[in-house]
Amino acid sequence: MTRLSLPSRPWLEISLRTALAILGGYALTYAFTAALARVLPLPRVDAVIVATLLSFVFYLGFILWSFAGVPLRRLALVIAVATPTLALLGFWPNLLERLG
């Protein structure tokens, strides 16, 4: 006897993947840009320009990667771990300047 499977809902997976790719990818790209601008060994203006230009490529790559068959849990885990880590690296020194 075969085991009955629940009907799959491809629209739900596509909707979740799209939301994670667009919204989560935007947040990840924002944090990536801030961290890269902080880390690059260039003058501040040049580092911001280079980081901003690379952010478009990073965002496109992330969107393509998120639809390349990556499991949804891994996609959400990458967003949940990498975004705060990069945001901390990019924005922590600025926060310290404002507080002290």
Buried (B, 14 or more C-beta within 10 A) or exposed (E): EEEEEEEEEEEEEEEEBEEBBBEBBBBBBBBBBBBBBBEBEEEEEEBBBBBEEBBEEBBEEBBEBBEEEEEEEEBEEBBEEBBEEBBEBBBEEEEEEEEE
